Amino acid sequence: MQGSLTRWMGLRTEDFRKLWMMLPIFYFSGIAESLNYTAFMALFNQRFGVQYLPYIYIVEAAIMPLEGWLLAKLANRLPKAKMMTTLYLIMMGLLLLNGAVLLGFKLGGIDFRYYYPILFLTSNFVVRQLTLLLWSTAFDLCPTQQAKRLMPVFIASTTTGGITAGLIAHQIGKLLGTEAVYALAPVLMVFGFIFFRKALARYLVPLTLKEDKRLKTPANSGTGEEEQQPAGYYVKQMLRSPFLLCAIALMTLMPAVYFMIEYQYFTAAESKFPKEGDLTSFYGLITAIQFTICLLLQTVSTRLMNWLGASNMLLAITIIFLGGFGLTALFLNQSLGLVMVSGSYAIFYILLYYIAEPCYQLFFKMMPIGRRDGYRYFAQGVAASGGILIGSLLSLLHSFGLIQLSPLAWVGVVVAAILVVVAWFGRNLYIRELVKSVQSLHADLSDIAGSFIGGIRSSKALSSMLGYLKHPNDYVRELALEVIGKAKDSAFLPQLIGMIGEESSRIRIAVLRAMNLQGATIQDLVQVASFLEDEDPEVRAESVKLISKATHLKSQSHFFIRVKLLDNHPKVVHEGVKALYALESEESYQACDEAIIKMLDNGGEWAVYGCHTVADLKLDSYSAWVLSLLDDHRPAVKVAAAHCIGKLQHVDAIPHLLSMVPLADQELRKAILEAFVDMGAKALPDLLNGVNHVNPFIWNSAVTALAELLDESKLRSELVERCVSRMLASTQERALPAALHELGMQGLAELANQRCGELHNALVGGAWAVMAKFVDERVVTTLREATQDESDEVRDNALEVLAEGLGDRRLALALLELLKKEAGSSRGVTTEPLLILQEAKIWSDDWLRDIAVYALSSLERADMKEDRKFLTMLDKVIFLKQVSLFADLSVDELGLIAGIATEEVHEDLTYLLRRGERNAAMYLIIEGNVELSNETGIGETVTIGVLGPKQAFGETTALDGSPSSITAQAIFDEVRVLTLQGESLSRLVRLYPEIGIGLLHASSARVRLLENMLLKMA
């Protein structure tokens, strides 16, 4: 059954663990909220008077800003988890207190009429805040994507609770009275609170360890937080924007119409059921029907939203509001009057709170992200108070006796008609606002446009987008093309073909992506095929992809595409082969094979695309060739080969891939891990063998992959015990840095200590990967950061969370022990240092073994004065570790740099760089000195400075191959340098941003040196 639910609802295995924890919260809270609402409304309307409902709403509108301010103050004083727990307890306490008072009234046979406004205000506070607390809990405890998957289930749980509450109120209201219905609400909140506390402790507390510490700091204000704009700023901005005014009008009028229908409903119901028990029973029945409709609507709401889009959805809701009020006005004084007003109220409630509220949020996606919340909260505050006030003031016309209930319903029809007009104009204003905001928000706008406009796009909306195809701003045109492309309408093909001559390659690519060739003529295809000769290979590749979709012109498409197998760019050939396979052009398969062989044989970028082609088409016949590319000297080819092997599910390559992990860079390690996951269940036997490997990096890769492949039950049975045994296994690795330190080899000791830390992190990383499958990835990420925090308090709190047995108790305690062992590692040694070095020569880790061998050989040569001319690999690593540019890199990363660094010796007065000449390398000085000089405006040569050992030069021009702005010359004697070629350096900067930051610092230091020289000359 779980498998069926997973497929039907798009849920993942890790979602079910969270569902079992959180569904009871939503279910019991849903029952409590609905029982509370049903009971206090019945009590207020029956005992105080429904005619006073508008007055109490006006008072509530006045209280709401104060309520928000007090809750904000409380949130600033308490840690988040404690704040949420406190708020839940406050709400539960209010219901318990009110329930006790009501039961006391009933048992004592007394009544106090003016208590019921207090009951209304406190109980409605619970209704309002409990809903917000539930949804904020869901979003705080779930990552964004998981929240999207689980939100429909949470809503369904709350809705089911509402149905249950309706049935309970329907029965208990008649038997025991309304007081019993109300008193049952806090009892059910107690059941919800048990799960609420567990969920917070398990998922939220670890996320807020650092935040809790910040709140304890007295001076936590003025710490660089973003300055808030005054409310007047948002008033001015909104008055200047017709779009925002329209949005606020829609957000205000919609609840106003709802409060008017609510008043109609309560008034009509009270006149129909004069007995309090009967009234409560009727309210319960309507609640059950209401939430049943809501539950049914939730099964199609997501599809409706995707199909209609938020703009059409809001327009549809306003039309339903108009129709509902119209039917109410027509039938209110007839026998069907109560049915019509009750049905309208039930549907309005669902549409407003479960459909319209999420749609509103798209209005604010147009705002700059830094001020988006300011617009949102200000607009929602204005709209909430305004909606309540408008609905209440109009309802007062009946309370004052100025008009009857039926004419008031016609007033509601007028307001609903205005609401429809506002929604219509807002829908059209949205497109203009979208284009206006395009430059600052372009990355998100195509998705926002799709969400708002939906699958049904009016001809007017799309026609307006066509008008933007001639806009001078490329971003605007690109957005218009994206929106048109999502319509998948071939009617726009002539306008798009007319854009073939666009200067910008980005626009030409967007034009191709927007085209739909279904139904295109041969003439259309010929015009589109002109893109195949574009100067930009990206455009040619996109054109090949598009033409392959013209399946109704298969022979013509095949003719155009086959020619591109001879293109001079591998991406175009890659797309060409895929396109011919997609068209099932069997007569071209031999030509495709020749193209694939050419790509794999050419190496470099061609081989990368060759691997992608083999992977995409699942061509197993090339698996042996791809496997051989794992040994290619170019890192990008290795990465592509690993990716391809994973897609081919070539499990025989797993041992080889595992053996590559220790010396792989982070990009290749990620590709290898993804390959294991792509292999699926076939990879399990080999990966389980990898769990027994002594090398922590290989162990980490195997464990991390298994954590992705195994479900929770198999993780506990097959992996946890192995992880625990591996983490608790005694090692002597920490003894090596201490031994080297005692022997006076400080550089080697520091390198060995760093390596031991990396081995420790590999073990810890594997454990965290498994832990994430038992808890939550966000919790694990935050907790892992907290265990490494500078603050002792934060670290201790994080370790305390682990001590509680987070996720799996055995794994959590083993991880805790490993972290404590690392924190308490001592530099002292109890064994003879030389014996430790001898033992380290047979350890599993290559670097520690090499360090031990190097140390022993250094001791043997201690009396020899011979200098080695060239550095060994480990010499280079030790040297690079002392260069500030690379000081923060891991030993493996230093090894990668050492592997591409070439040692060179240059004689005295040799020029390494010449001003105005292109430079392709960066230099690190090992020994000797290099003079940096430049020419003045009058042709004189001026020395900028002299660089010595462990300093770098040439890094700026090496990255882009530009002419050097300085001259660099060896002086005083020969100079020994490590040379890094620019192409290799660029890749390292991309993989390891820390290197780029170091290069930036070095360049800044060079600029300061030049500035000082100029000042001295002045």
C-alpha positions, 0 to 999 in steps of 0.5 A: 500500500505504501508503494502505491501511495508513493507512486500516486502522491509522488512521495519518497521513502523519507517522507513517510517517517515525517508523516507518521510523526506530524499527521497526528498533529494536523489531525487532532489540531484540525478536530480541536480547531473545528470543535472550538469554532463550531461551539463558540460561534453557536454560544455567541450567536445564541446567547449574546446575539448574532446581530452583534457579530459585526461589532465583535469583528470590528473590535477584533480588527482593532486588536489584531495589530496589538496581537501581532506586536505582542507575538513578535516581541515574544518571538524575539525573546524566545528560541524558535522551538520554545516560542512554538511550544509556548504559543501552543500551550497558551492556546491550549490554556485558553481553551481549557480555561474557557471550557472550565468556565462554560462547564462551571456555568452549566453545572452551577446553573448560572450565566453571564452574558458579557462573558461571550464576547471574551469567549469569542475573541479568545477562541477566535485567536486560537482558530487564527493562530493555530492555523498559522502555527500548523503551517509554519511548523510544516514549512519549518520542519520540512525542506521546501521540496519536501513541504510541496510534496507533503502539504497536500497530505497535511491539508488532507489530515486537517480536513479529515479532522474537520470532518471528524469534528463536524460529526462529533459536534453534530452528535454531542451538541444534541446529547450533552450540549454546546459546552461539552463540544467546546470542552472537548477541543482542548482535550484533543489539543493535548493529544496533538501536543504530545506529537508536536513536542516530539516533532520539534525536538526531533526536527526543529531543535537541531536546526536552531542551535545557533539561533538559540545562542544568538537570542541569549546574547544581550547585544543581538540587535544591530548585528548587521541585520537588514534595516527595515523600511518604514511603513510609509515607504510601502504606502508610497510604493503601493499608491504608485503601482496600479498592480499592487493596488489591484492586488490589495483590493482583491485581497481585501474584497475577497474576505469582505465578501466571505464575512458578509456571507458568514453573517448571512449564514449565522443569522439565517441558521439562528432564526431556523434553529432557536434551540442551542443544541440544535444550532450546534448540531447544524453547525457540526453537520455543515462543518462535516460537509464543508471539510468533505468538499475540501478533501475532495477538492484537494485531490484535484487542486494541484492539477487545477492550479497548474491548468488554470494558473493562479490568475485564472484560479483567482478569477474563477473564485471571484466568479463563484463568489458572485454566483454564490451570493446571487443564488443566496439573494434569489432564494434567501426568503424561500424554502431553499434559502438556508441550503443556499446560504449554508452551501455558499458559506461552506464553499467560500470558506474552502476557496478563501483559506485553502485556494486563494491564500496561496495564490496571493503569494505570487503577487509578491514574487514581483517585488525585489527579494530584499523587500518582498516580505515588507510588501507582503506583511504590509499588504496582508495586514492592510487587507486582513483588517480592511476585509474584516472592517468592510464586511462588518460595516456592511453587515451592520446595515442589518444589525442596525435594522436599516435593511433586511437580510435579503437586500443585504445579500444583494449588496453582497452581490454588488461587492462580489461583482466589483471583486470580479472586475478587480480580478479581471484587471489584476490578471491583465496588469500582472503581465505588465508587472512581469515585464517591468520586473524582468531585469532584476528577477529574470531567473525566477520569472518564467516559472512565476509566469507559468504558475500565474498564467497557467495552462489556459492562456488567453489570446489577449495575454499571449498577444501582449507577450508577442508585442514584447518580441521587439522590445529593446531589452533582451531579458524582456524578449527572452521572457516573452519567448519562454512564456510563448514556448510554454503555450506549445502553440504552433500558431506562433511559428511565423512570428518566431521564424521572423526572428532568425536574424537576431544578433544575440545568440541567447535570443536565437536559442530562446526562439528555437526553444519557443517553436513548436514544429508540429504541423509545420510545413516543409517551407517552415522546416527549411527556414528553421534549418537555416539555424543549422549553419549558425556560427554559434554551436549552441544554436546549431545544437538547439536547432538539431534538437528542435528539428528532431521533433518534427516527426510528421516530416521525418524524411526531411528532418533526417536529411537535415540532421544527418549532415550535422554528424560532420559538424566541427563541434562535438555538442552538435554531433552529440545532439545529431546522433541523439536526434537520429536515434529519436527519429528511428532512422535505422539507415543512419545508425552506421553513420551514428556509430562512426560519429560516436567512435570519432568522438571517443577517439578524439579525446578531450571535449569530444570524448566528454560528449561521446560519453554523454551520447553513449549514456543518453542512448544506453549503448552498452556496446561502448562500455569497454571503451568508456571504461578505458577513459577512466584512466584518461589524464584529463579530469573532465573525461574521467568525470564524463566516463564515470557518469556514463558507466553509471547510466549503463549500469556497468557494475563490473566497474565498481571496484575500479571506481572505488579505487579511484576515490582516494585520489579523485577531486571533488567533481570526480568523487561526486560523479562516481557517487552518482554513478553508484546510485544510477546503477541501482540495486545491481550495485548493492553487493559490490558496495556492501563489500566496499563498506568493509574497506579500510580506506575511509574515503572508499568506505565513505563513498560506499556508505553514502551510495548505500544510504541513497539506495537502501530503504530505512529498514534495510539501512538499519539491518544491513548498514548501521551495525557495519558503520558502528563497527567501523567508526569504533574500530581503534586506530593509531593514525593520530599517533603519527603527527605526535611522533613527527612532532616529537622528532622535530619534523614540524612541517610533516607533523602538520601535514600528517595532522591535517590528513588525520583530520581528513580521514576522520571527516570521511568517517564522520561524513559517511555516518552523517549520510546514513543519519540523514536517512533516519532524520532529515537532511536539513537537521543533519546538515545543521547539526553537523555544522553545530558540532564544528562551531567555534562556540563551546556551548553550540558544540555541547548542545549539538553533542547533547542532541546526538546523545539523545539517540537522534535517528538511530540510537546505535549510530548516534552514540557511535558518532558521538564517541567518534566526535569526542575521540577527535576532540580529545586527541592528544599530541603525546605519544606513549610508543617510541616515535621511530616504531610508529613511523615503521608501523605507518609504512604499512598503513592503508592511507597512501599519504600517511604511508608516504609521510612516514617513508619520507620521514624515515628517509630524512632521518637516514640522510640527516648527516648528508649535506646533499641537496636534491635538485628536484622535488618529490611529490611529497616535497611539492605538497609540503611546499604548497602547504606553506604557500598562503594561496593553498594553505586551507586546501586538503592534502588530496587537493594539494596533491592534485595541484602538485600533480599538475605543477612542473618544477623549473630552474631559470638562470640569472637574468632570465625573463619569466614574463615580459610586459605586453606578451601573453602569459599562459602560466602561474609561477610559485618561487621555491628558491631565489628571487624575481624582480617585478618591473614596469615602464613609466610613461617616458620609457624608463624601467622602474622596479615594482618589487622583488619576490622571494620564496613561497610567493606567486606571480603571473596568476592574473594573466594565466587565467585568461591568457592576456598580455602581462602588464609587468616584466618578471626577471630572475635576479641575483642567482638562478631561481627555482619555480613550480609552474602551473599552466593556466588551463589547469589553474582555471579548473582548480579555481572552478572546483576549489573557490578557496584558490580563487579567493587566494589568487584575489588576495595575491592580486590585491597585494600586488596592487598595493605594492604598485600603489606604494611604489607610485607614492614613493615616486611621487 
